[in-house]
Amino acid sequence: MKTATISRTDNVVYIDGVAVPVDCSDIDPAVHVIQWNEEAQRGAIEFVDDDPNDGFKEPNQPIDDISAWRSYIDTAAATLLAAKQRGEPDAADSAEATRS
């Protein structure tokens, strides 16, 4: 895995661009997505614009530790790996990438 995006609003985790349904409902509702780059060990939290008419959106918050959200990524990676083992072609390349 090189990159992961956890989308609380869509209940999806993207592993290197491949979408995997994951229940993200217990993430703070103010969070829209959490971006993570495994190689750089850096990412960002992007917040929901709760009032587009007020001219203010919470700025992205840089992060250098994904441990609080690692379980969502691990769940998605396990789902991709299981899909690969079942021979599902769309997951094959991505499942291989999650182990690197």
WOURVEN-V36155 format. One record per helix or strand of 2 or more residues. SS is the DSSP state (@ for helix, = for strand). FROM is the first residue (numbers start at 1). LEN is the number of residues. Records with the same first field share a line. If there is no record, write none. Layout:
SS = FROM-LEN, FROM-LEN
This chain:
= = 3-5, 12-4, 18-4, 31-7, 42-6, 61-3
@ = 70-16, 89-10
